[in-house]
Amino acid sequence: MSLIGRSINLALALLVCVSVAGTAGATLYYQESVEELDAENSDLRQQNQQLRSDLQQTRQDLQQARERLRELNESLETTRSDVGQVSENLEETEGQLESTEEELASTQQDLQAAQDRVQELEGRVETLEDRNQNLQSEVNSLESENQDLREERDQLQEDVDDLNDEVASLEDQVEQRNDRIDELTRQRNQACAEINGTKPSFCP
């Protein structure tokens, strides 16, 4: 009976260590930078899945421990039929049983604490996923706005190009008219000089 009790205690202690180690790993993980949000979400989901798996395994082991405890109770009832050895073994067995029940109660408390921690981590995962979704929506909005600005810029550039072409055309027209004015002025001066018999430069 003493060997079975120690095996149960060792198994329960190991399960508690596994659960606490998993929780500690998840806690350290969430202290990373928000800039690595996507990687954190992925890792956190994996850790959360591992915690759930560990929790399921702990529950299974706890059920096995209860089954063993039930077997111990049955063995105790059988042992009581043997009056010759029950007197000495009974006290020892009852002491081991009480110790096992105390450790089982402690393990159940640790298990509840681990479940609470899992729920807390799940809440943080949900919060981070909401934050990630909001950021993605904001990125999409900014990309759409950026696209609109690019299209507006392209349209304005087309307008500027059209205006530049129009200005160049008007400048050509102005230059042609100035050349025409110069030609007409020269012809007028020439005609004036011929009429007055003076040099073209003195023609009023």
C-alpha positions in Angstrom: 0.0 0.0 0.0 2.8 2.5 0.8 4.4 2.0 -2.6 1.1 2.7 -4.4 0.6 5.8 -2.4 4.1 7.1 -3.2 3.5 6.4 -6.9 0.3 8.4 -6.8 2.0 11.3 -5.0 4.8 11.3 -7.5 2.4 11.2 -10.5 0.3 14.0 -9.1 3.4 16.1 -8.3 4.7 15.6 -11.8 1.4 16.6 -13.3 1.4 19.8 -11.2 4.9 20.6 -12.4 4.0 20.1 -16.0 0.9 22.3 -15.6 2.9 25.1 -13.8 5.7 24.9 -16.4 3.3 25.2 -19.2 1.6 28.2 -17.6 5.0 29.9 -16.9 6.1 29.4 -20.5 2.9 31.0 -21.7 3.3 33.9 -19.3 6.9 34.6 -20.4 5.8 34.4 -24.0 3.2 37.2 -23.7 5.9 39.6 -22.5 7.2 40.0 -26.1 6.8 43.1 -28.3 3.5 44.0 -29.9 5.4 44.5 -33.1 5.6 40.7 -33.4 1.8 40.4 -33.0 1.3 37.8 -35.7 4.1 35.5 -34.5 2.9 35.9 -30.9 -0.7 35.0 -31.9 0.5 31.9 -33.6 2.8 30.8 -30.8 0.1 31.6 -28.2 -2.4 29.5 -30.0 0.1 26.6 -30.0 0.8 27.1 -26.3 -2.9 27.3 -25.6 -3.4 24.1 -27.4 -0.6 22.5 -25.5 -2.1 23.7 -22.2 -5.4 22.2 -23.2 -3.7 19.0 -24.0 -1.8 19.0 -20.7 -5.0 19.8 -18.9 -6.7 16.9 -20.6 -3.8 14.6 -19.7 -3.9 15.8 -16.1 -7.6 15.1 -15.9 -7.1 11.6 -17.3 -4.3 11.0 -14.7 -6.5 12.4 -12.0 -9.2 10.0 -13.0 -6.7 7.1 -12.9 -5.6 8.3 -9.4 -9.3 8.3 -8.3 -9.6 4.8 -9.8 -6.6 3.7 -7.8 -8.0 5.3 -4.8 -11.3 3.4 -5.3 -9.2 0.2 -5.7 -7.5 1.0 -2.5 -10.8 1.4 -0.8 -11.9 -2.0 -2.1 -8.7 -3.5 -1.0 -9.2 -1.9 2.4 -12.6 -3.5 2.7 -11.1 -6.9 1.7 -8.3 -6.4 4.2 -10.8 -5.7 7.0 -12.1 -9.3 6.5 -8.7 -10.6 7.7 -8.9 -9.7 11.4 -5.4 -11.1 12.0 -3.6 -8.4 10.0 -6.1 -5.6 9.7 -5.2 -4.2 13.1 -1.6 -3.1 12.1 -2.1 -2.5 8.4 -5.3 -0.5 8.9 -3.7 2.4 10.6 -0.9 2.6 8.1 -3.3 2.3 5.2 -5.7 5.0 6.6 -2.7 7.3 7.2 -1.6 6.8 3.6 -5.1 7.3 2.4 -5.5 10.6 4.3 -2.2 11.8 2.9 -3.2 10.9 -0.6 -6.6 12.7 -0.2 -4.8 15.8 1.1 -2.4 15.7 -1.9 -5.3 15.1 -4.2 -7.1 18.1 -2.8 -3.9 20.2 -3.2 -3.6 18.9 -6.8 -7.2 19.8 -7.5 -6.5 23.3 -6.3 -3.5 23.6 -8.5 -5.5 22.2 -11.4 -8.2 24.9 -10.8 -5.5 27.5 -10.7 -4.2 26.2 -14.1 -7.7 26.2 -15.5 -8.1 29.8 -14.4 -4.8 30.7 -16.0 -5.9 29.0 -19.2 -9.0 31.1 -19.3 -7.0 34.2 -18.7 -4.7 33.4 -21.5 -7.6 32.6 -23.8 -9.0 36.1 -23.0 -5.7 37.7 -23.8 -5.6 35.7 -27.1 -9.1 37.0 -28.0 -8.0 40.5 -27.1 -4.9 40.3 -29.3 -6.9 38.8 -32.2 -9.4 41.7 -32.0 -6.4 44.1 -31.9 -4.9 42.4 -34.9 -8.2 42.5 -36.8 -8.6 46.3 -36.0 -5.0 46.9 -37.2 -5.7 45.0 -40.4 -8.8 47.0 -41.1 -6.9 50.2 -40.5 -4.2 49.0 -42.9 -6.8 48.2 -45.6 -8.4 51.6 -45.1 -5.0 53.3 -45.4 -4.2 51.3 -48.5 -7.5 52.2 -50.1 -6.9 55.9 -49.2 -3.4 55.7 -50.6 -4.7 54.2 -53.9 -7.3 57.0 -54.1 -4.5 59.6 -53.6 -2.4 57.9 -56.3 -5.3 58.1 -58.7 -5.9 61.7 -57.9 -2.2 62.5 -58.3 -2.2 60.8 -61.7 -5.2 62.8 -62.8 -3.6 66.0 -61.6 -0.4 65.1 -63.4 -2.5 64.6 -66.6 -4.1 68.0 -66.1 -0.7 69.6 -65.6 0.6 67.9 -68.7 -2.4 69.1 -70.7 -1.8 72.7 -69.3 1.9 72.5 -70.2 1.0 71.5 -73.7 -1.5 74.3 -73.9 1.0 76.8 -72.6 3.6 75.6 -75.1 1.1 76.0 -77.9 0.2 79.6 -76.7 3.9 80.5 -76.4 4.4 79.3 -80.0 1.5 81.5 -81.1 2.8 84.5 -79.2 6.2 83.9 -80.8 4.7 83.7 -84.2 2.7 86.9 -83.6 5.7 88.7 -82.3 7.6 87.7 -85.5 4.6 89.0 -87.5 4.6 92.2 -85.6 8.3 92.7 -86.1 7.9 92.0 -89.8 5.0 94.4 -90.1 7.0 97.0 -88.2 9.9 96.6 -90.5 7.7 96.9 -93.6 6.0 100.0 -92.1 9.4 101.6 -91.5 10.6 100.7 -94.9 7.4 102.2 -96.5 7.7 105.3 -94.4 11.3 105.8 -95.4 10.4 105.4 -99.0 7.7 108.0 -98.7 9.6 110.6 -96.7 13.0 109.9 -98.2 14.5 109.2 -94.8 16.2 106.3 -93.2 13.8 103.6 -91.9 15.0 104.2 -88.3 13.8 107.8 -88.4 10.3 107.0 -89.5 7.7 108.0 -86.9 
